[in-house]
Each structure stands twice: as C-alpha cells, then as structure tokens.
Amino acid sequence: MLETVHVPLDSRAYNVEIGPGLLEQAGRRIAPFLARPKVSIVTDETVGALHLATLQDSLRRAGIESTALSLPAGEATKGWPEFSRTVDWLLEQKVERRDLVIAFGGGVIGDLVGFAAAVLRRGVGFIQIPTSLLAQVDSSVGGKTGINSVHGKNLIGAFHQPRLVLADTAILGTLTERDFLAGYGEVMKYGLLGDAAFFEWLETMGPKLAAGDMAARVSAVRRSVEMKAEIVVRDETEQGDRALLNLGHTFCHALETATGYSDRLLHGEGVAIGCALAFELSARLGLCAQEDPSRVRAHLAEMGTKRDLRDIPGDLPSADDLLTLMGQDKKVLDGQLRFILARGIGDAFVTSDVPRDTVRAVLQDALDQCGA
Ligand code: GLY
C-alpha cells in the first residue's frame, strides 16, 4: 500500500513516501541520506509521548544514534522563544553542515524545524515526518518554513525543501476525529482548486476514509501531494500559480484572527469554511454555477465538519471588521486583496479584481445566518 510521489526540483528533488507503517521503517529509509549515523529529532510533547520511542527504535535498528527535543504542542510554540531554544539545542547537539535534522510532528513542528534547519550553520538538511493529515497533505511538502510574528502568521521564514518526507498514514489513526477532519479541509481544497474528478471521488470516499479505510487514506494523501508537487514545481516561490494553494485561506486567516487562533476554529476548519465562501463569492460574481457552493457545503456536511460561519461557536465581528482583517492578509499586493476564485469545481484562478461590496455582501449573508 506504499506510494511514492517525486518532487522534481533539480538538485533539490526529493521523494514523499506515503503509507502505513513507515515510522517503523524510518531508520532504513533515512540511513542512505546520512553522512554519519547520527540525527537530531525535534517533536512536540503530544507526538513524542505517542510515537517517539517507535521512531528512535527504528533508527537504532538501522545503527543510527538519535537525540530528541520535545517542544510544547500548539500554535504558540511557533514563535521566536521556542525557535531560538531549538536552534541552540541543535547547536548543543553539535549538528554539522552535512547532518540531517528530523521534524517529527504536525504543521507547527514542520514549519519551525524546517526554518531552524534553513538558518542553522547557513543551512542543514532536514527530513519531514508529518503526523497530522494537514501536515501530510500540505505543510510538509513544498519547502515553506517559518514562524509567526506579533504582526501575523508565518511572516518570518524561508523556502527550504526537505530531503525526504515520510508520511505514515497509520499515525493518522491516533488523531482526534476533529483534528483529522480539520486536515480534510486541505484535502478537499485540492479537488476544488484543480481536479473535479478527485472532488467527485471524495464525495463518495470521504466518509469511508474518515472512518479509517486505509487504502482510501493513502489514495487521498497521494493525490493531494501529487497536486501540491505539480504546483510547487511550476512556481516554487509563489510568484503566481502557487497562490492557488491558498484557496479559502483569505477568509480563513480573517476568521482565525477573529477567533484568536483558539479552539473555536482550527486552521483546517477555517480552510473548509473559506473554500465554501470562495465558491459563494464566485457564484455571486457569475463565475461558477449557483449549485457549486451548495455542493461544497453538502460534502462538508456529509463529512460532519464545519462549513458555515454559524458553525463557529461564539460571536464574530461584523462584515466590515472581517473585511479589514482580510486586508491584513499576506496576499495583499499594493493594497489590493487577492482572492482565489473558481470558474467551477476543479477550476480555480487567482485574481485581484473583486469588488469589496460583493465580498461584504457574502460575509453579511453568512453572518445573518448565525442568529437564524
Ligand atoms: N500551504 C500553501 C503552500 O505551501 O504554498
């Protein structure tokens, strides 16, 4: 059931290995990449407690010595204090230029450790072992690394591609249902942005893969990674097409800021709601069929995850305040909001040409339903 997706970035090309049981095989899969049999692992306390022993046993069986640092779990870790602690710890471990660092966790760990590897001794290699669905289908692939600033999310960072990604789909079985479904928002995003047949497949198979169908999980992660790899190879540093991967994210980032990056809304849930809103906006602008936004929401309902503003507990700011928050997004260029809109399911494009009043009306209608 193992699949490989190759990311052909010339001298920085790498493989993403996908399937159940890869953690137990990590040692022999990592060994060929090492100049000496020694690695440093950075994980978080939750993943560490569940899976670190399995990883270190596998490394030991392959004759690889390892040391590990466990950071607190959660988005708050992705800032300067834990970043500088990580860099200092890696230096204490005497990581050399030719050594590899292992990022073992979800998106927070992958982003922070990738950035630490990018700057340590002006750049050491790293391996991603993503443990959340979101990290397996999005953040571990493509080389975006970084941390948050008081000025916003992911504002400090570097492009630094991993040498190898090991996505063990059996690990997904240890996620809570909510975390798994939050990651699913990013899976659905790929179908919506560029592959209508994949979205159709998800409409049938989504509930099965959520219920634990391993073959369906492997197929969904593989197709997502394949699509991400194609886009990253076309536009590694996001000068154009890579922005398609941000479908739903302009709405999502405003909602995450409005809810204080709290448990009220997980990132992937915001992406799912944001995708539904992006399709609503596209339909209002006459770009896609009127039925498309309902089809997106119907699928999310079938999956049992958030799909509307009214699914977010607690009060939300006004439509105008949400618009202001959207204006603080990284994707603003020359003061113009950039949106990813769609001509239909599987056909997204990037545009700055969106009337603010239409965006405001879409938000207002969604907010009006909150009290309904
Ligand atoms: N997560 C969006 C990207 O990697 O470009």
Residues whose N, C-alpha, C, O or C-beta is under 5 A from the ligand:
A	BS01	LIG	D138 V141 G142 K144 R242 L245
